[in-house]
Amino acid sequence: MELPEGMECQVRPRSGLALNYGITLPNSPGTIDPDYRGEVKIIIQNLGSEQVTLIRGERVAQLVFSLFQSPEVAEVEELSNTDRGESGFGSTGTG
């Protein structure tokens, strides 16, 4: 795979993977950066106790392509204030 500059690809499991086989992709979503060159591979985890056999060509993952930007990041002494402030997990929309 070779992506154009400014594009990334996410590898995600198909919904039937867990439903039909009890397996998943633990590194989901997996990100493929534009500077990667080569074959796309996935890690599959069996969540059950039974052995699972996949048939060559079976659809177990899907690719989602998107454009992205890499902003310049600068270290600052102090952050600007917002109503939310440092409230983290579970605080969206509670202010």
N, CA, C and O atoms as a CHARMM CRD file, in Angstrom:
* protein
*
  380
    1    1 MET  N      0.84800  -1.16500   0.00000 PROA 1      0.00000
    2    1 MET  CA     0.00000   0.00000   0.00000 PROA 1      0.00000
    3    1 MET  C      0.89100   1.22500   0.00000 PROA 1      0.00000
    4    1 MET  O      1.93000   1.24900   0.66000 PROA 1      0.00000
    5    2 GLU  N      0.48900   2.22600  -0.73100 PROA 2      0.00000
    6    2 GLU  CA     1.16700   3.52000  -0.73500 PROA 2      0.00000
    7    2 GLU  C      0.09700   4.59700  -0.77200 PROA 2      0.00000
    8    2 GLU  O     -0.63400   4.73200  -1.75300 PROA 2      0.00000
    9    3 LEU  N      0.01600   5.36200   0.30800 PROA 3      0.00000
   10    3 LEU  CA    -0.97900   6.42500   0.41700 PROA 3      0.00000
   11    3 LEU  C     -0.38600   7.74900  -0.03600 PROA 3      0.00000
   12    3 LEU  O      0.81700   7.96500   0.10400 PROA 3      0.00000
   13    4 PRO  N     -1.21500   8.64100  -0.57800 PROA 4      0.00000
   14    4 PRO  CA    -0.71300   9.97100  -0.90000 PROA 4      0.00000
   15    4 PRO  C     -0.45000  10.76600   0.37900 PROA 4      0.00000
   16    4 PRO  O     -1.05500  10.49600   1.41700 PROA 4      0.00000
   17    5 GLU  N      0.43400  11.72700   0.30500 PROA 5      0.00000
   18    5 GLU  CA     0.74700  12.58500   1.45600 PROA 5      0.00000
   19    5 GLU  C     -0.53500  13.26600   1.93700 PROA 5      0.00000
   20    5 GLU  O     -1.34900  13.71300   1.12900 PROA 5      0.00000
   21    6 GLY  N     -0.70700  13.34200   3.25600 PROA 6      0.00000
   22    6 GLY  CA    -1.88500  13.98000   3.83400 PROA 6      0.00000
   23    6 GLY  C     -3.07300  13.05000   4.00000 PROA 6      0.00000
   24    6 GLY  O     -4.16100  13.49400   4.36500 PROA 6      0.00000
   25    7 MET  N     -2.88100  11.77200   3.73800 PROA 7      0.00000
   26    7 MET  CA    -3.96500  10.80400   3.89900 PROA 7      0.00000
   27    7 MET  C     -3.50500   9.69100   4.82900 PROA 7      0.00000
   28    7 MET  O     -2.34500   9.27900   4.80000 PROA 7      0.00000
   29    8 GLU  N     -4.43000   9.21200   5.65300 PROA 8      0.00000
   30    8 GLU  CA    -4.17200   8.05600   6.49700 PROA 8      0.00000
   31    8 GLU  C     -5.23500   7.00900   6.21600 PROA 8      0.00000
   32    8 GLU  O     -6.25800   7.29200   5.59200 PROA 8      0.00000
   33    9 CYS  N     -4.98200   5.81500   6.67900 PROA 9      0.00000
   34    9 CYS  CA    -5.93900   4.72400   6.51700 PROA 9      0.00000
   35    9 CYS  C     -6.07600   4.03300   7.86700 PROA 9      0.00000
   36    9 CYS  O     -5.07700   3.70100   8.50500 PROA 9      0.00000
   37   10 GLN  N     -7.30500   3.82000   8.29400 PROA 10     0.00000
   38   10 GLN  CA    -7.54600   3.07800   9.52900 PROA 10     0.00000
   39   10 GLN  C     -8.04800   1.68500   9.18700 PROA 10     0.00000
   40   10 GLN  O     -8.90400   1.51400   8.31900 PROA 10     0.00000
   41   11 VAL  N     -7.50600   0.69300   9.87900 PROA 11     0.00000
   42   11 VAL  CA    -7.93000  -0.69300   9.71700 PROA 11     0.00000
   43   11 VAL  C     -8.86900  -1.01200  10.87200 PROA 11     0.00000
   44   11 VAL  O     -8.49600  -0.89400  12.04000 PROA 11     0.00000
   45   12 ARG  N    -10.08900  -1.41600  10.53800 PROA 12     0.00000
   46   12 ARG  CA   -11.09800  -1.69700  11.55700 PROA 12     0.00000
   47   12 ARG  C    -11.69000  -3.08600  11.33800 PROA 12     0.00000
   48   12 ARG  O    -11.70600  -3.58700  10.21400 PROA 12     0.00000
   49   13 PRO  N    -12.17500  -3.70700  12.41300 PROA 13     0.00000
   50   13 PRO  CA   -12.81400  -5.01700  12.23800 PROA 13     0.00000
   51   13 PRO  C    -14.19000  -4.85600  11.59900 PROA 13     0.00000
   52   13 PRO  O    -14.84500  -3.82800  11.77400 PROA 13     0.00000
   53   14 ARG  N    -14.61400  -5.85100  10.87600 PROA 14     0.00000
   54   14 ARG  CA   -15.98700  -5.88000  10.36900 PROA 14     0.00000
   55   14 ARG  C    -16.89000  -6.36600  11.49800 PROA 14     0.00000
   56   14 ARG  O    -16.47200  -7.18200  12.31900 PROA 14     0.00000
   57   15 SER  N    -18.11500  -5.87500  11.54400 PROA 15     0.00000
   58   15 SER  CA   -19.00500  -6.18900  12.66800 PROA 15     0.00000
   59   15 SER  C    -19.30100  -7.68100  12.79400 PROA 15     0.00000
   60   15 SER  O    -19.49500  -8.17500  13.90400 PROA 15     0.00000
   61   16 GLY  N    -19.33900  -8.39600  11.69000 PROA 16     0.00000
   62   16 GLY  CA   -19.63300  -9.82400  11.74400 PROA 16     0.00000
   63   16 GLY  C    -18.50600 -10.65800  12.31300 PROA 16     0.00000
   64   16 GLY  O    -18.70300 -11.82600  12.64900 PROA 16     0.00000
   65   17 LEU  N    -17.32600 -10.07100  12.42400 PROA 17     0.00000
   66   17 LEU  CA   -16.16600 -10.80400  12.92000 PROA 17     0.00000
   67   17 LEU  C    -16.41600 -11.32400  14.33500 PROA 17     0.00000
   68   17 LEU  O    -16.23900 -12.51300  14.59900 PROA 17     0.00000
   69   18 ALA  N    -16.82200 -10.44800  15.23500 PROA 18     0.00000
   70   18 ALA  CA   -17.09700 -10.85500  16.61400 PROA 18     0.00000
   71   18 ALA  C    -18.39200 -11.65800  16.69300 PROA 18     0.00000
   72   18 ALA  O    -18.47300 -12.64500  17.42500 PROA 18     0.00000
   73   19 LEU  N    -19.39400 -11.23800  15.94500 PROA 19     0.00000
   74   19 LEU  CA   -20.69200 -11.90800  15.98700 PROA 19     0.00000
   75   19 LEU  C    -20.60800 -13.35200  15.50400 PROA 19     0.00000
   76   19 LEU  O    -21.14000 -14.25500  16.15000 PROA 19     0.00000
   77   20 ASN  N    -19.95400 -13.56900  14.39100 PROA 20     0.00000
   78   20 ASN  CA   -19.92100 -14.90200  13.78300 PROA 20     0.00000
   79   20 ASN  C    -18.81300 -15.80800  14.30900 PROA 20     0.00000
   80   20 ASN  O    -18.96500 -17.02900  14.32300 PROA 20     0.00000
   81   21 TYR  N    -17.69500 -15.21700  14.74300 PROA 21     0.00000
   82   21 TYR  CA   -16.52900 -16.03000  15.10200 PROA 21     0.00000
   83   21 TYR  C    -16.02100 -15.81700  16.53000 PROA 21     0.00000
   84   21 TYR  O    -15.25400 -16.63700  17.03500 PROA 21     0.00000
   85   22 GLY  N    -16.43300 -14.73700  17.18100 PROA 22     0.00000
   86   22 GLY  CA   -15.89900 -14.44700  18.50700 PROA 22     0.00000
   87   22 GLY  C    -14.45400 -13.98700  18.47000 PROA 22     0.00000
   88   22 GLY  O    -13.70600 -14.19600  19.42500 PROA 22     0.00000
   89   23 ILE  N    -14.05700 -13.35500  17.36100 PROA 23     0.00000
   90   23 ILE  CA   -12.69300 -12.83300  17.24500 PROA 23     0.00000
   91   23 ILE  C    -12.75200 -11.33900  16.95600 PROA 23     0.00000
   92   23 ILE  O    -13.77400 -10.82700  16.50000 PROA 23     0.00000
   93   24 THR  N    -11.66100 -10.65200  17.22300 PROA 24     0.00000
   94   24 THR  CA   -11.60800  -9.20800  17.02900 PROA 24     0.00000
   95   24 THR  C    -10.20700  -8.79100  16.61600 PROA 24     0.00000
   96   24 THR  O     -9.28600  -9.60700  16.57900 PROA 24     0.00000
   97   25 LEU  N    -10.06200  -7.52400  16.31100 PROA 25     0.00000
   98   25 LEU  CA    -8.75800  -6.92800  16.02400 PROA 25     0.00000
   99   25 LEU  C     -8.38500  -6.07600  17.23500 PROA 25     0.00000
  100   25 LEU  O     -8.94700  -4.99500  17.41000 PROA 25     0.00000
  101   26 PRO  N     -7.45200  -6.53100  18.07700 PROA 26     0.00000
  102   26 PRO  CA    -7.15600  -5.82500  19.32600 PROA 26     0.00000
  103   26 PRO  C     -6.52800  -4.44800  19.13600 PROA 26     0.00000
  104   26 PRO  O     -6.64900  -3.59500  20.01500 PROA 26     0.00000
  105   27 ASN  N     -5.87600  -4.22100  18.03500 PROA 27     0.00000
  106   27 ASN  CA    -5.23100  -2.93400  17.78600 PROA 27     0.00000
  107   27 ASN  C     -6.12400  -2.09600  16.87800 PROA 27     0.00000
  108   27 ASN  O     -5.69000  -1.62400  15.82700 PROA 27     0.00000
  109   28 SER  N     -7.36100  -1.92000  17.28700 PROA 28     0.00000
  110   28 SER  CA    -8.32900  -1.25200  16.42500 PROA 28     0.00000
  111   28 SER  C     -8.72300   0.10200  16.99300 PROA 28     0.00000
  112   28 SER  O     -9.02600   0.20000  18.18200 PROA 28     0.00000
  113   29 PRO  N     -8.72600   1.14400  16.18000 PROA 29     0.00000
  114   29 PRO  CA    -8.30700   1.07800  14.78200 PROA 29     0.00000
  115   29 PRO  C     -6.79000   1.10700  14.66200 PROA 29     0.00000
  116   29 PRO  O     -6.10500   1.81100  15.40300 PROA 29     0.00000
  117   30 GLY  N     -6.29400   0.34300  13.73400 PROA 30     0.00000
  118   30 GLY  CA    -4.87300   0.39400  13.39700 PROA 30     0.00000
  119   30 GLY  C     -4.66800   1.48700  12.36100 PROA 30     0.00000
  120   30 GLY  O     -5.44800   1.59100  11.41500 PROA 30     0.00000
  121   31 THR  N     -3.65000   2.29100  12.52000 PROA 31     0.00000
  122   31 THR  CA    -3.41400   3.40700  11.60900 PROA 31     0.00000
  123   31 THR  C     -2.28000   3.09300  10.65400 PROA 31     0.00000
  124   31 THR  O     -1.20800   2.64800  11.06300 PROA 31     0.00000
  125   32 ILE  N     -2.53200   3.33000   9.37900 PROA 32     0.00000
  126   32 ILE  CA    -1.49800   3.22000   8.35100 PROA 32     0.00000
  127   32 ILE  C     -1.14500   4.63900   7.93600 PROA 32     0.00000
  128   32 ILE  O     -1.98800   5.36800   7.41100 PROA 32     0.00000
  129   33 ASP  N      0.09400   5.02600   8.17000 PROA 33     0.00000
  130   33 ASP  CA     0.56900   6.37600   7.86400 PROA 33     0.00000
  131   33 ASP  C      0.95600   6.48700   6.39400 PROA 33     0.00000
  132   33 ASP  O      1.21400   5.47700   5.74000 PROA 33     0.00000
  133   34 PRO  N      0.99600   7.72900   5.86600 PROA 34     0.00000
  134   34 PRO  CA     1.31700   7.89700   4.44700 PROA 34     0.00000
  135   34 PRO  C      2.74300   7.51300   4.07000 PROA 34     0.00000
  136   34 PRO  O      3.02800   7.32200   2.88800 PROA 34     0.00000
  137   35 ASP  N      3.64700   7.39400   5.04400 PROA 35     0.00000
  138   35 ASP  CA     5.02000   7.01700   4.69700 PROA 35     0.00000
  139   35 ASP  C      5.24600   5.50400   4.76300 PROA 35     0.00000
  140   35 ASP  O      6.35600   5.03700   4.50700 PROA 35     0.00000
  141   36 TYR  N      4.20400   4.72900   5.10500 PROA 36     0.00000
  142   36 TYR  CA     4.32900   3.26400   5.12300 PROA 36     0.00000
  143   36 TYR  C      4.28100   2.73300   3.69900 PROA 36     0.00000
  144   36 TYR  O      3.49500   3.20400   2.87600 PROA 36     0.00000
  145   37 ARG  N      5.11500   1.76400   3.41800 PROA 37     0.00000
  146   37 ARG  CA     5.10100   1.07500   2.13600 PROA 37     0.00000
  147   37 ARG  C      5.07700  -0.41800   2.40400 PROA 37     0.00000
  148   37 ARG  O      5.91000  -0.92900   3.15200 PROA 37     0.00000
  149   38 GLY  N      4.14300  -1.11000   1.80800 PROA 38     0.00000
  150   38 GLY  CA     4.14000  -2.55200   1.95900 PROA 38     0.00000
  151   38 GLY  C      2.75700  -3.13300   2.10500 PROA 38     0.00000
  152   38 GLY  O      1.74200  -2.46100   1.92100 PROA 38     0.00000
  153   39 GLU  N      2.75400  -4.40400   2.44100 PROA 39     0.00000
  154   39 GLU  CA     1.51700  -5.15600   2.59300 PROA 39     0.00000
  155   39 GLU  C      0.83900  -4.80000   3.91200 PROA 39     0.00000
  156   39 GLU  O      1.51000  -4.62400   4.92900 PROA 39     0.00000
  157   40 VAL  N     -0.47100  -4.69400   3.89600 PROA 40     0.00000
  158   40 VAL  CA    -1.23800  -4.42600   5.10800 PROA 40     0.00000
  159   40 VAL  C     -1.52200  -5.75900   5.79400 PROA 40     0.00000
  160   40 VAL  O     -2.04300  -6.69000   5.17900 PROA 40     0.00000
  161   41 LYS  N     -1.17400  -5.83500   7.07100 PROA 41     0.00000
  162   41 LYS  CA    -1.39600  -7.04600   7.85900 PROA 41     0.00000
  163   41 LYS  C     -2.20100  -6.67600   9.09200 PROA 41     0.00000
  164   41 LYS  O     -2.19200  -5.52100   9.52000 PROA 41     0.00000
  165   42 ILE  N     -2.89800  -7.65100   9.66400 PROA 42     0.00000
  166   42 ILE  CA    -3.69400  -7.39300  10.85600 PROA 42     0.00000
  167   42 ILE  C     -3.37600  -8.42300  11.93500 PROA 42     0.00000
  168   42 ILE  O     -2.90500  -9.52400  11.65100 PROA 42     0.00000
  169   43 ILE  N     -3.64400  -8.03700  13.17200 PROA 43     0.00000
  170   43 ILE  CA    -3.52600  -8.93800  14.31500 PROA 43     0.00000
  171   43 ILE  C     -4.94500  -9.35500  14.68300 PROA 43     0.00000
  172   43 ILE  O     -5.80700  -8.50100  14.88800 PROA 43     0.00000
  173   44 ILE  N     -5.19300 -10.64200  14.76800 PROA 44     0.00000
  174   44 ILE  CA    -6.51600 -11.15800  15.11700 PROA 44     0.00000
  175   44 ILE  C     -6.42800 -11.85000  16.47200 PROA 44     0.00000
  176   44 ILE  O     -5.52000 -12.64400  16.71800 PROA 44     0.00000
  177   45 GLN  N     -7.38200 -11.54000  17.34600 PROA 45     0.00000
  178   45 GLN  CA    -7.43200 -12.14900  18.67800 PROA 45     0.00000
  179   45 GLN  C     -8.71600 -12.97100  18.80700 PROA 45     0.00000
  180   45 GLN  O     -9.81200 -12.47600  18.54300 PROA 45     0.00000
  181   46 ASN  N     -8.56600 -14.21200  19.21000 PROA 46     0.00000
  182   46 ASN  CA    -9.70300 -15.10000  19.44100 PROA 46     0.00000
  183   46 ASN  C    -10.16200 -14.91000  20.88400 PROA 46     0.00000
  184   46 ASN  O     -9.41100 -15.19300  21.81700 PROA 46     0.00000
  185   47 LEU  N    -11.39200 -14.43100  21.06900 PROA 47     0.00000
  186   47 LEU  CA   -11.92200 -14.18000  22.40600 PROA 47     0.00000
  187   47 LEU  C    -12.57200 -15.42100  23.02100 PROA 47     0.00000
  188   47 LEU  O    -12.92500 -15.42300  24.20000 PROA 47     0.00000
  189   48 GLY  N    -12.72500 -16.45400  22.23100 PROA 48     0.00000
  190   48 GLY  CA   -13.35900 -17.67900  22.71800 PROA 48     0.00000
  191   48 GLY  C    -12.35100 -18.76400  23.03100 PROA 48     0.00000
  192   48 GLY  O    -11.14100 -18.54200  23.00200 PROA 48     0.00000
  193   49 SER  N    -12.87300 -19.93600  23.33000 PROA 49     0.00000
  194   49 SER  CA   -12.00300 -21.07000  23.65600 PROA 49     0.00000
  195   49 SER  C    -11.89200 -22.06200  22.49900 PROA 49     0.00000
  196   49 SER  O    -11.05900 -22.96800  22.53400 PROA 49     0.00000
  197   50 GLU  N    -12.72900 -21.89100  21.47300 PROA 50     0.00000
  198   50 GLU  CA   -12.70900 -22.77800  20.31500 PROA 50     0.00000
  199   50 GLU  C    -11.77300 -22.23900  19.23900 PROA 50     0.00000
  200   50 GLU  O    -11.65600 -21.02600  19.06100 PROA 50     0.00000
  201   51 GLN  N    -11.11100 -23.13900  18.52700 PROA 51     0.00000
  202   51 GLN  CA   -10.25100 -22.73700  17.41500 PROA 51     0.00000
  203   51 GLN  C    -11.12300 -22.19100  16.28600 PROA 51     0.00000
  204   51 GLN  O    -12.19700 -22.72400  16.00600 PROA 51     0.00000
  205   52 VAL  N    -10.65200 -21.12900  15.64600 PROA 52     0.00000
  206   52 VAL  CA   -11.36600 -20.51200  14.53100 PROA 52     0.00000
  207   52 VAL  C    -10.52300 -20.67300  13.27500 PROA 52     0.00000
  208   52 VAL  O     -9.32300 -20.39800  13.28800 PROA 52     0.00000
  209   53 THR  N    -11.14400 -21.11400  12.19900 PROA 53     0.00000
  210   53 THR  CA   -10.46200 -21.24100  10.91700 PROA 53     0.00000
  211   53 THR  C    -11.05800 -20.22800   9.95000 PROA 53     0.00000
  212   53 THR  O    -12.26400 -20.23000   9.70500 PROA 53     0.00000
  213   54 LEU  N    -10.21400 -19.36800   9.40600 PROA 54     0.00000
  214   54 LEU  CA   -10.66100 -18.38900   8.41900 PROA 54     0.00000
  215   54 LEU  C    -10.27400 -18.87700   7.03400 PROA 54     0.00000
  216   54 LEU  O     -9.20600 -19.45900   6.84100 PROA 54     0.00000
  217   55 ILE  N    -11.14200 -18.63700   6.08500 PROA 55     0.00000
  218   55 ILE  CA   -10.91000 -19.04700   4.70600 PROA 55     0.00000
  219   55 ILE  C    -10.22300 -17.90400   3.96400 PROA 55     0.00000
  220   55 ILE  O    -10.60600 -16.74400   4.11900 PROA 55     0.00000
  221   56 ARG  N     -9.22000 -18.22400   3.16600 PROA 56     0.00000
  222   56 ARG  CA    -8.48900 -17.21500   2.39500 PROA 56     0.00000
  223   56 ARG  C     -9.48600 -16.37000   1.59800 PROA 56     0.00000
  224   56 ARG  O    -10.36400 -16.89900   0.91700 PROA 56     0.00000
  225   57 GLY  N     -9.33400 -15.06300   1.69800 PROA 57     0.00000
  226   57 GLY  CA   -10.21700 -14.14500   0.99000 PROA 57     0.00000
  227   57 GLY  C    -11.42900 -13.71200   1.79800 PROA 57     0.00000
  228   57 GLY  O    -12.19900 -12.85800   1.35900 PROA 57     0.00000
  229   58 GLU  N    -11.60100 -14.30000   2.98100 PROA 58     0.00000
  230   58 GLU  CA   -12.72400 -13.92300   3.83000 PROA 58     0.00000
  231   58 GLU  C    -12.53500 -12.49100   4.32300 PROA 58     0.00000
  232   58 GLU  O    -11.43000 -12.09100   4.68600 PROA 58     0.00000
  233   59 ARG  N    -13.60900 -11.73500   4.33100 PROA 59     0.00000
  234   59 ARG  CA   -13.53300 -10.32100   4.71900 PROA 59     0.00000
  235   59 ARG  C    -13.61300 -10.20000   6.23700 PROA 59     0.00000
  236   59 ARG  O    -14.66700 -10.42800   6.83100 PROA 59     0.00000
  237   60 VAL  N    -12.50200  -9.84200   6.85400 PROA 60     0.00000
  238   60 VAL  CA   -12.44600  -9.74800   8.31400 PROA 60     0.00000
  239   60 VAL  C    -12.12800  -8.33700   8.79000 PROA 60     0.00000
  240   60 VAL  O    -12.25300  -8.03900   9.97800 PROA 60     0.00000
  241   61 ALA  N    -11.71900  -7.47000   7.87300 PROA 61     0.00000
  242   61 ALA  CA   -11.37000  -6.09900   8.24200 PROA 61     0.00000
  243   61 ALA  C    -11.83500  -5.15900   7.14100 PROA 61     0.00000
  244   61 ALA  O    -12.12900  -5.57900   6.02200 PROA 61     0.00000
  245   62 GLN  N    -11.89400  -3.88400   7.48400 PROA 62     0.00000
  246   62 GLN  CA   -12.24100  -2.86600   6.49900 PROA 62     0.00000
  247   62 GLN  C    -11.29000  -1.69200   6.64300 PROA 62     0.00000
  248   62 GLN  O    -10.77200  -1.43100   7.72900 PROA 62     0.00000
  249   63 LEU  N    -11.06500  -0.99600   5.56000 PROA 63     0.00000
  250   63 LEU  CA   -10.17200   0.15400   5.54000 PROA 63     0.00000
  251   63 LEU  C    -10.99700   1.42300   5.41800 PROA 63     0.00000
  252   63 LEU  O    -11.91000   1.50400   4.59600 PROA 63     0.00000
  253   64 VAL  N    -10.67300   2.41600   6.24300 PROA 64     0.00000
  254   64 VAL  CA   -11.33500   3.71500   6.19100 PROA 64     0.00000
  255   64 VAL  C    -10.25800   4.75800   5.92200 PROA 64     0.00000
  256   64 VAL  O     -9.32600   4.91700   6.71100 PROA 64     0.00000
  257   65 PHE  N    -10.39100   5.46200   4.81100 PROA 65     0.00000
  258   65 PHE  CA    -9.39800   6.45100   4.39800 PROA 65     0.00000
  259   65 PHE  C     -9.86300   7.84400   4.80200 PROA 65     0.00000
  260   65 PHE  O    -11.05000   8.16000   4.70800 PROA 65     0.00000
  261   66 SER  N     -8.92700   8.67700   5.25200 PROA 66     0.00000
  262   66 SER  CA    -9.28200  10.05200   5.59300 PROA 66     0.00000
  263   66 SER  C     -8.08500  10.96900   5.40600 PROA 66     0.00000
  264   66 SER  O     -6.93000  10.55500   5.51100 PROA 66     0.00000
  265   67 LEU  N     -8.39800  12.22800   5.12700 PROA 67     0.00000
  266   67 LEU  CA    -7.37200  13.26100   5.03200 PROA 67     0.00000
  267   67 LEU  C     -7.05600  13.74500   6.43700 PROA 67     0.00000
  268   67 LEU  O     -7.93200  13.74100   7.30200 PROA 67     0.00000
  269   68 PHE  N     -5.82900  14.15900   6.67500 PROA 68     0.00000
  270   68 PHE  CA    -5.47100  14.68400   7.98600 PROA 68     0.00000
  271   68 PHE  C     -4.44900  15.79600   7.83600 PROA 68     0.00000
  272   68 PHE  O     -3.80400  15.93900   6.79700 PROA 68     0.00000
  273   69 GLN  N     -4.32000  16.57300   8.89100 PROA 69     0.00000
  274   69 GLN  CA    -3.31200  17.62800   8.94700 PROA 69     0.00000
  275   69 GLN  C     -2.42900  17.38300  10.15900 PROA 69     0.00000
  276   69 GLN  O     -2.88800  16.86700  11.17800 PROA 69     0.00000
  277   70 SER  N     -1.18100  17.75000  10.04500 PROA 70     0.00000
  278   70 SER  CA    -0.25400  17.66400  11.16900 PROA 70     0.00000
  279   70 SER  C      0.11600  19.08000  11.58200 PROA 70     0.00000
  280   70 SER  O      1.01900  19.67900  10.99700 PROA 70     0.00000
  281   71 PRO  N     -0.57500  19.62700  12.58700 PROA 71     0.00000
  282   71 PRO  CA    -0.28700  21.00300  12.99100 PROA 71     0.00000
  283   71 PRO  C      1.05400  21.09900  13.70700 PROA 71     0.00000
  284   71 PRO  O      1.55700  20.11600  14.25100 PROA 71     0.00000
  285   72 GLU  N      1.61300  22.28000  13.69500 PROA 72     0.00000
  286   72 GLU  CA     2.82100  22.51000  14.48700 PROA 72     0.00000
  287   72 GLU  C      2.39600  22.65800  15.93900 PROA 72     0.00000
  288   72 GLU  O      1.44000  23.37200  16.24300 PROA 72     0.00000
  289   73 VAL  N      3.09700  21.99100  16.82300 PROA 73     0.00000
  290   73 VAL  CA     2.77400  22.01000  18.24300 PROA 73     0.00000
  291   73 VAL  C      3.87500  22.76300  18.97000 PROA 73     0.00000
  292   73 VAL  O      5.06200  22.53700  18.73700 PROA 73     0.00000
  293   74 ALA  N      3.45900  23.66500  19.85700 PROA 74     0.00000
  294   74 ALA  CA     4.42700  24.45700  20.61200 PROA 74     0.00000
  295   74 ALA  C      4.17600  24.28900  22.10700 PROA 74     0.00000
  296   74 ALA  O      3.03000  24.25800  22.55500 PROA 74     0.00000
  297   75 GLU  N      5.24600  24.18300  22.86000 PROA 75     0.00000
  298   75 GLU  CA     5.13000  24.12200  24.31600 PROA 75     0.00000
  299   75 GLU  C      4.91000  25.53800  24.83500 PROA 75     0.00000
  300   75 GLU  O      5.59300  26.47400  24.42000 PROA 75     0.00000
  301   76 VAL  N      3.94000  25.68700  25.75800 PROA 76     0.00000
  302   76 VAL  CA     3.63600  27.00100  26.31900 PROA 76     0.00000
  303   76 VAL  C      3.72800  26.93200  27.83700 PROA 76     0.00000
  304   76 VAL  O      3.64000  25.85600  28.42800 PROA 76     0.00000
  305   77 GLU  N      3.90500  28.07400  28.45000 PROA 77     0.00000
  306   77 GLU  CA     3.97800  28.14700  29.91200 PROA 77     0.00000
  307   77 GLU  C      2.59800  27.99300  30.55000 PROA 77     0.00000
  308   77 GLU  O      2.47400  27.42700  31.63600 PROA 77     0.00000
  309   78 GLU  N      1.55100  28.50200  29.86900 PROA 78     0.00000
  310   78 GLU  CA     0.21400  28.51700  30.44900 PROA 78     0.00000
  311   78 GLU  C     -0.81900  28.29500  29.35200 PROA 78     0.00000
  312   78 GLU  O     -0.65700  28.77700  28.23100 PROA 78     0.00000
  313   79 LEU  N     -1.88200  27.56100  29.68000 PROA 79     0.00000
  314   79 LEU  CA    -2.96000  27.30500  28.72800 PROA 79     0.00000
  315   79 LEU  C     -4.08100  28.31400  28.91500 PROA 79     0.00000
  316   79 LEU  O     -4.27200  28.83700  30.01300 PROA 79     0.00000
  317   80 SER  N     -4.82600  28.59000  27.84500 PROA 80     0.00000
  318   80 SER  CA    -5.97400  29.49100  27.95300 PROA 80     0.00000
  319   80 SER  C     -7.08700  28.79400  28.73800 PROA 80     0.00000
  320   80 SER  O     -7.11300  27.56600  28.82400 PROA 80     0.00000
  321   81 ASN  N     -8.00600  29.57700  29.30900 PROA 81     0.00000
  322   81 ASN  CA    -9.09300  29.04100  30.12700 PROA 81     0.00000
  323   81 ASN  C    -10.31800  28.72300  29.27500 PROA 81     0.00000
  324   81 ASN  O    -10.58700  29.39300  28.27800 PROA 81     0.00000
  325   82 THR  N    -11.05800  27.68700  29.68500 PROA 82     0.00000
  326   82 THR  CA   -12.35900  27.36100  29.10100 PROA 82     0.00000
  327   82 THR  C    -13.30100  27.02000  30.24600 PROA 82     0.00000
  328   82 THR  O    -12.85500  26.81300  31.37400 PROA 82     0.00000
  329   83 ASP  N    -14.61600  26.95800  29.96300 PROA 83     0.00000
  330   83 ASP  CA   -15.57500  26.57200  31.00300 PROA 83     0.00000
  331   83 ASP  C    -15.29700  25.16100  31.51400 PROA 83     0.00000
  332   83 ASP  O    -15.47100  24.87900  32.69900 PROA 83     0.00000
  333   84 ARG  N    -14.87200  24.29400  30.63200 PROA 84     0.00000
  334   84 ARG  CA   -14.61200  22.90400  31.00600 PROA 84     0.00000
  335   84 ARG  C    -13.32200  22.76900  31.80600 PROA 84     0.00000
  336   84 ARG  O    -13.23400  21.94200  32.71400 PROA 84     0.00000
  337   85 GLY  N    -12.33400  23.57000  31.47500 PROA 85     0.00000
  338   85 GLY  CA   -11.06300  23.51400  32.18700 PROA 85     0.00000
  339   85 GLY  C    -10.40100  22.15500  32.09300 PROA 85     0.00000
  340   85 GLY  O    -10.30400  21.58400  31.00700 PROA 85     0.00000
  341   86 GLU  N     -9.94400  21.63200  33.22400 PROA 86     0.00000
  342   86 GLU  CA    -9.23900  20.35300  33.26100 PROA 86     0.00000
  343   86 GLU  C    -10.16200  19.16700  33.52000 PROA 86     0.00000
  344   86 GLU  O     -9.68800  18.04900  33.72200 PROA 86     0.00000
  345   87 SER  N    -11.48400  19.39900  33.51700 PROA 87     0.00000
  346   87 SER  CA   -12.41700  18.28400  33.71800 PROA 87     0.00000
  347   87 SER  C    -12.25500  17.30600  32.57400 PROA 87     0.00000
  348   87 SER  O    -12.34200  17.68700  31.40700 PROA 87     0.00000
  349   88 GLY  N    -12.02300  16.06000  32.90000 PROA 88     0.00000
  350   88 GLY  CA   -11.70300  15.05800  31.87900 PROA 88     0.00000
  351   88 GLY  C    -12.84100  14.11600  31.56600 PROA 88     0.00000
  352   88 GLY  O    -13.91500  14.54700  31.14700 PROA 88     0.00000
  353   89 PHE  N    -12.60900  12.82800  31.76800 PROA 89     0.00000
  354   89 PHE  CA   -13.55800  11.78700  31.38900 PROA 89     0.00000
  355   89 PHE  C    -14.95200  12.06100  31.94800 PROA 89     0.00000
  356   89 PHE  O    -15.10500  12.34700  33.13500 PROA 89     0.00000
  357   90 GLY  N    -15.96300  11.97400  31.09100 PROA 90     0.00000
  358   90 GLY  CA   -17.34900  12.12100  31.52200 PROA 90     0.00000
  359   90 GLY  C    -17.79700  13.55000  31.73100 PROA 90     0.00000
  360   90 GLY  O    -18.89500  13.77300  32.23900 PROA 90     0.00000
  361   91 SER  N    -16.98500  14.53000  31.35600 PROA 91     0.00000
  362   91 SER  CA   -17.34600  15.92000  31.63200 PROA 91     0.00000
  363   91 SER  C    -17.89200  16.67100  30.42100 PROA 91     0.00000
  364   91 SER  O    -18.28200  17.83000  30.55900 PROA 91     0.00000
  365   92 THR  N    -17.93400  16.05500  29.24300 PROA 92     0.00000
  366   92 THR  CA   -18.44500  16.73400  28.06300 PROA 92     0.00000
  367   92 THR  C    -19.92600  17.04000  28.23500 PROA 92     0.00000
  368   92 THR  O    -20.71400  16.15200  28.56200 PROA 92     0.00000
  369   93 GLY  N    -20.30400  18.29700  28.01600 PROA 93     0.00000
  370   93 GLY  CA   -21.70500  18.69500  28.07000 PROA 93     0.00000
  371   93 GLY  C    -22.27700  18.81400  29.46600 PROA 93     0.00000
  372   93 GLY  O    -23.49400  18.92300  29.61200 PROA 93     0.00000
  373   94 THR  N    -21.44900  18.79700  30.50100 PROA 94     0.00000
  374   94 THR  CA   -21.96900  18.88800  31.86900 PROA 94     0.00000
  375   94 THR  C    -21.81600  20.28400  32.45400 PROA 94     0.00000
  376   94 THR  O    -22.21400  20.53300  33.59100 PROA 94     0.00000
  377   95 GLY  N    -21.23900  21.19300  31.67400 PROA 95     0.00000
  378   95 GLY  CA   -20.95600  22.53000  32.18900 PROA 95     0.00000
  379   95 GLY  C    -22.02100  23.46000  32.00300 PROA 95     0.00000
  380   95 GLY  O    -21.90300  24.62100  32.39500 PROA 95     0.00000
